[in-house]
Amino acid sequence: MTSASKKNLMAIGALIFMAFWIIIGLIMSYKEVMPVKENLSGVQIDDSSLYTWDLSETDIGSFIKIEGWFVKNGQDTEFVTLKMSVVYYDESRDIWFVLPTDVAENKQAREVMNDGLKYKWSGVTAKCLESALGKGASFKKYMLYELNGERKLVALDNL
């Protein structure tokens, strides 16, 4: 085998390797923006007045992005097991979409609440492919608030 053939084989191998990792990356990023259908009809809808939030929804091309902060009044989040997920409910089709949601540290909630609690893990960012929700659908929006294993839905009427 000539050195030119070896170089060609190495180049082809490198291209195949790069293509493989690009495909893996695309699959992983696709999973990060696809909502999960989950039946939440048995989850208690909690009183919205027990919570405070500042969330905004924006359309970014073919994506919906919800970001801001969300807290349960009087519930410090520094040393608890907390998970939050933005949920879209299509009542006409009876489908619950749980959007991929990241919870992060946020200081703004502490400043707004000004009650001495830290509300450390109150930052929320959810992103979803709009087409995955269905064309022309109308949604009720909720926050699925999971604290130490207890799940509650909170209506996000102003989102």
C-alpha positions in Angstrom: 0.0 0.0 0.0 1.4 3.4 -1.0 1.7 6.3 1.4 -1.0 8.2 -0.6 -3.4 5.3 -0.1 -2.6 5.2 3.7 -3.3 8.9 3.9 -6.6 8.5 2.0 -7.6 5.7 4.4 -6.7 7.8 7.4 -8.7 10.8 6.0 -11.7 8.6 5.4 -11.4 7.1 8.9 -11.2 10.5 10.4 -14.3 11.7 8.5 -16.3 8.6 9.6 -15.2 9.2 13.2 -16.3 12.9 13.0 -19.6 12.1 11.3 -20.3 9.6 14.1 -19.8 12.2 16.8 -21.8 14.8 15.0 -24.7 12.3 14.7 -24.4 11.5 18.4 -24.4 15.2 19.3 -27.5 15.8 17.2 -29.4 13.0 18.8 -28.4 14.2 22.3 -29.4 17.8 21.5 -32.7 16.7 20.0 -33.6 14.8 23.2 -33.0 18.1 25.1 -35.8 19.9 23.3 -38.4 17.1 22.9 -41.3 17.1 25.4 -42.3 13.9 27.2 -45.9 12.8 27.3 -46.9 11.9 30.8 -50.3 11.4 32.3 -50.4 14.0 35.2 -54.2 13.9 35.7 -53.8 12.3 39.1 -51.3 15.0 40.4 -52.8 17.5 42.8 -53.2 21.1 41.4 -52.0 23.3 44.2 -53.2 26.8 45.1 -51.2 29.3 42.8 -51.2 31.9 45.6 -48.8 29.8 47.5 -46.1 30.4 44.8 -44.4 33.4 43.3 -42.7 33.4 39.9 -41.3 35.6 37.2 -41.4 33.5 34.0 -41.4 34.6 30.3 -42.2 32.7 27.2 -40.5 33.5 23.9 -40.6 32.0 20.5 -37.1 31.4 19.0 -37.6 30.2 15.5 -39.1 26.7 15.8 -38.5 26.6 19.6 -40.4 27.8 22.6 -38.3 28.9 25.5 -39.6 29.6 29.0 -37.1 31.1 31.5 -37.1 33.0 34.8 -37.6 31.9 38.4 -40.2 30.0 40.4 -40.5 29.6 44.2 -42.9 28.2 46.8 -43.4 31.0 49.3 -41.5 30.3 52.5 -39.8 27.2 51.1 -36.0 27.6 51.1 -34.5 25.5 48.3 -30.9 25.3 49.4 -30.9 21.9 51.1 -33.9 20.0 49.6 -34.4 17.6 46.7 -36.3 19.8 44.2 -37.3 19.2 40.6 -39.3 21.6 38.5 -40.7 21.0 35.0 -42.8 23.3 32.8 -45.9 21.4 31.6 -48.2 22.2 28.7 -51.6 20.6 28.8 -53.7 20.2 25.7 -57.2 19.8 27.1 -58.9 19.0 23.8 -56.6 16.0 23.2 -56.1 15.3 27.0 -52.3 15.3 26.5 -49.8 16.5 29.1 -46.4 17.6 27.7 -43.5 17.8 30.2 -40.9 20.1 28.7 -37.2 19.5 29.3 -36.5 21.9 32.1 -33.3 22.9 33.8 -33.2 24.2 37.4 -30.3 26.4 38.3 -29.1 28.8 41.0 -30.8 32.1 40.9 -30.4 35.1 43.2 -33.2 37.3 41.8 -35.9 35.3 43.7 -34.2 36.0 47.0 -34.1 39.7 46.2 -37.7 39.9 45.2 -39.1 37.7 48.1 -36.9 39.6 50.7 -38.0 37.2 53.5 -34.5 36.0 54.7 -34.7 32.7 52.7 -32.2 31.9 50.0 -34.4 30.3 47.3 -31.1 29.1 45.8 -32.4 26.7 43.3 -35.2 28.8 41.8 -33.9 29.5 38.3 -35.9 27.7 35.5 -35.2 27.3 31.8 -37.3 25.1 29.5 -36.9 24.7 25.8 -39.1 22.7 23.4 -39.6 22.2 19.7 -42.9 23.9 18.9 -43.8 21.3 16.3 -43.6 18.5 18.9 -46.6 20.0 20.7 -48.9 19.9 17.7 -50.1 22.6 15.2 -52.7 25.1 16.3 -53.0 23.5 19.8 -54.0 25.6 22.7 -52.5 24.9 26.1 -52.9 25.4 29.8 -49.5 25.9 31.3 -48.3 24.5 34.6 -45.2 24.1 36.7 -44.7 20.6 38.0 -43.1 21.2 41.4 -41.5 18.1 43.0 -40.2 18.7 46.5 -38.7 15.7 48.4 -40.8 13.3 46.2 -44.1 15.1 46.5 -45.5 16.3 43.2 -47.9 19.3 42.7 -49.0 21.1 39.6 -49.3 24.9 39.8 -51.3 26.8 37.1 -49.2 29.5 35.3 -52.2 31.6 34.3 -50.2 34.6 33.3 -47.7 32.8 31.0 
